[in-house]
Amino acid sequence: MSRKVIILCGSPHKEGNTNTVAGWVAQGARGKGAEVEVIDAVALKYKVGGCVGCMGCQNSKEFRCVIDDEAGPIIARLPEADVLAFATPVYFYGPTAHLKRFIDRMFSLFKFSPDGKVRQAFHKTRVALIATAAGGLDDGLSLTEQLFRKIAAFSGKEMQSLLVPNAEGADKEELRRKAVAFGESLARV
């Protein structure tokens, strides 16, 4: 049975560093037999700018966002993935607003009860981060990784990350090798 990997890309630059690296990661995962779906979170048609706190998802038995737009059905099927990888360039010390808008809507995949208990839709899904930056690790990459580690920990998951500092000046062939190897690691059980 092949692993299912979903890569959510939050870069507005189709031919930019982040989408290029995410493509190499996908190539590596596919090379090891994984079924890979790359979703362009920027291109989705949204009705709202993120979670609006309507609590419709909390009042439903289903783990899904009640807002009817292109993001809703994608969010609902994220828990089917074995690996959920977020791909983003670092913009002002964090992920892009495009990706953050999508992530905020993932609130619907958690159920918060008055007694403080939290149920979630993610049971088998691992989390990964692919992040690129113009600067070094301390210029936003480490903060971005920290944010995604918090999200993964809240979900009870560990996280793998591929951080690419100084992406513009990186040795592209070496970077491609690292990205393909990272993708291969995502395809492993």
C-alpha positions as CSV (number, residue, x, y, z in Angstrom):
1,M,0.0,0.0,0.0
2,S,1.5,3.3,-1.0
3,R,1.8,6.2,1.3
4,K,-0.3,9.3,0.6
5,V,1.6,12.6,0.8
6,I,-0.1,16.0,0.5
7,I,2.1,19.0,0.0
8,L,0.4,22.4,0.6
9,C,2.3,25.1,-1.2
10,G,1.9,28.7,0.0
11,S,4.2,30.5,-2.4
12,P,2.7,33.1,-4.8
13,H,5.7,32.5,-7.1
14,K,4.9,29.6,-9.3
15,E,8.6,29.2,-10.5
16,G,10.1,30.4,-7.2
17,N,12.4,28.6,-4.8
18,T,9.7,27.1,-2.6
19,N,7.7,25.6,-5.4
20,T,10.8,24.3,-7.1
21,V,12.0,22.6,-3.8
22,A,8.5,21.2,-3.1
23,G,8.5,19.7,-6.7
24,W,11.8,18.0,-5.9
25,V,10.4,16.7,-2.6
26,A,7.3,15.4,-4.5
27,Q,9.6,13.7,-7.1
28,G,11.6,12.0,-4.3
29,A,8.4,10.7,-2.6
30,R,6.9,9.5,-5.9
31,G,10.2,7.7,-6.6
32,K,9.7,5.7,-3.5
33,G,6.2,4.7,-4.5
34,A,4.2,7.4,-2.6
35,E,1.0,8.9,-4.0
36,V,1.7,12.6,-4.0
37,E,-0.8,15.5,-4.3
38,V,0.6,19.0,-4.5
39,I,-2.0,21.7,-3.7
40,D,-1.5,25.3,-4.5
41,A,-3.1,27.0,-1.5
42,V,-2.6,30.4,-3.3
43,A,-4.7,29.5,-6.3
44,L,-7.7,28.3,-4.3
45,K,-10.9,30.5,-4.4
46,Y,-11.8,31.5,-0.9
47,K,-15.0,33.1,0.3
48,V,-13.3,34.5,3.4
49,G,-9.7,35.5,4.4
50,G,-9.3,32.6,6.9
51,C,-11.2,31.2,9.8
52,V,-13.9,33.6,10.8
53,G,-14.7,32.0,14.1
54,C,-18.3,31.1,13.2
55,M,-17.9,27.9,15.2
56,G,-20.0,26.0,12.7
57,C,-17.4,23.3,12.6
58,Q,-17.6,22.9,16.4
59,N,-21.4,22.6,16.2
60,S,-21.1,19.8,13.6
61,K,-20.3,16.1,14.1
62,E,-18.1,16.2,11.0
63,F,-14.5,17.3,10.9
64,R,-14.9,19.9,8.2
65,C,-15.2,23.6,7.7
66,V,-18.7,24.8,7.0
67,I,-17.6,27.6,4.6
68,D,-18.5,26.5,1.1
69,D,-15.5,27.3,-1.1
70,E,-12.6,25.5,-2.8
71,A,-10.6,25.1,0.5
72,G,-13.4,23.3,2.4
73,P,-13.3,19.9,0.6
74,I,-9.5,19.9,0.6
75,I,-9.4,20.6,4.4
76,A,-11.9,17.8,5.0
77,R,-9.7,15.2,3.3
78,L,-6.3,16.2,4.8
79,P,-6.6,13.5,7.6
80,E,-6.6,10.9,4.9
81,A,-2.9,11.7,4.2
82,D,-0.1,9.8,5.7
83,V,2.0,12.9,5.5
84,L,0.9,16.5,5.4
85,A,3.8,18.8,4.2
86,F,3.5,22.6,4.4
87,A,5.7,24.4,1.9
88,T,6.3,28.2,2.3
89,P,8.9,30.9,1.8
90,V,9.5,32.9,4.9
91,Y,7.8,36.3,4.6
92,F,8.4,38.7,7.5
93,Y,9.5,36.0,10.0
94,G,6.8,33.4,9.2
95,P,4.8,31.6,6.6
96,T,3.0,33.5,3.8
97,A,-0.4,34.8,4.5
98,H,-1.6,32.6,1.7
99,L,-0.7,29.5,3.6
100,K,-1.7,30.9,7.0
101,R,-5.2,31.5,5.7
102,F,-5.5,27.9,4.8
103,I,-4.0,26.7,8.1
104,D,-6.5,28.8,10.1
105,R,-9.3,27.0,8.4
106,M,-7.9,23.7,9.6
107,F,-9.3,24.7,13.0
108,S,-12.3,22.7,11.8
109,L,-10.3,19.5,12.1
110,F,-10.3,19.8,15.9
111,K,-13.3,19.6,18.3
112,F,-13.0,21.5,21.5
113,S,-15.3,20.5,24.4
114,P,-16.3,22.6,27.4
115,D,-14.3,20.3,29.7
116,G,-11.1,21.2,27.9
117,K,-10.8,18.0,25.9
118,V,-9.7,18.1,22.3
119,R,-10.6,15.6,19.7
120,Q,-8.9,15.7,16.3
121,A,-9.3,14.2,12.8
122,F,-5.6,13.5,12.4
123,H,-4.8,10.0,13.6
124,K,-2.1,8.6,11.2
125,T,-0.9,11.8,9.6
126,R,2.7,12.9,10.0
127,V,3.7,16.6,9.6
128,A,6.5,18.0,7.5
129,L,7.7,21.5,6.7
130,I,9.5,22.7,3.6
131,A,10.6,26.3,4.1
132,T,12.9,28.6,2.0
133,A,14.3,32.0,2.9
134,A,16.5,34.7,1.4
135,G,18.3,35.0,4.8
136,G,19.9,32.6,7.2
137,L,18.3,30.3,9.8
138,D,18.0,33.1,12.3
139,D,16.3,35.4,9.8
140,G,12.9,33.8,10.1
141,L,13.4,30.2,9.2
142,S,13.9,29.1,12.8
143,L,10.8,31.0,13.9
144,T,8.8,29.5,11.0
145,E,9.9,26.0,12.0
146,Q,9.1,26.7,15.6
147,L,5.5,27.7,14.6
148,F,5.0,24.5,12.7
149,R,6.5,22.4,15.5
150,K,3.9,23.9,17.8
151,I,1.1,23.0,15.3
152,A,2.5,19.5,15.0
153,A,2.8,19.1,18.8
154,F,-0.7,20.3,19.4
155,S,-1.8,17.6,17.0
156,G,0.3,15.1,18.9
157,K,2.6,14.6,15.9
158,E,6.4,14.9,15.4
159,M,7.6,17.0,12.5
160,Q,10.3,16.6,9.9
161,S,11.6,19.7,8.2
162,L,13.7,20.8,5.2
163,L,14.9,24.3,5.8
164,V,16.6,26.2,3.0
165,P,18.5,29.3,4.1
166,N,19.9,31.7,1.5
167,A,17.9,30.0,-1.2
168,E,18.9,32.3,-4.0
169,G,22.6,31.5,-3.6
170,A,22.2,27.8,-2.8
171,D,23.9,25.2,-4.9
172,K,20.9,24.1,-6.8
173,E,22.1,20.6,-7.6
174,E,23.0,19.9,-3.9
175,L,19.7,21.4,-2.9
176,R,17.8,19.2,-5.4
177,R,19.6,16.1,-3.9
178,K,18.6,17.1,-0.4
179,A,15.0,17.8,-1.4
180,V,14.7,14.5,-3.3
181,A,16.1,12.6,-0.2
182,F,13.7,14.5,2.0
183,G,10.8,13.4,-0.2
184,E,12.0,9.8,-0.1
185,S,12.0,10.0,3.7
186,L,8.4,11.2,3.7
187,A,7.4,8.1,1.6
188,R,8.8,5.7,4.2
189,V,6.6,4.1,6.9
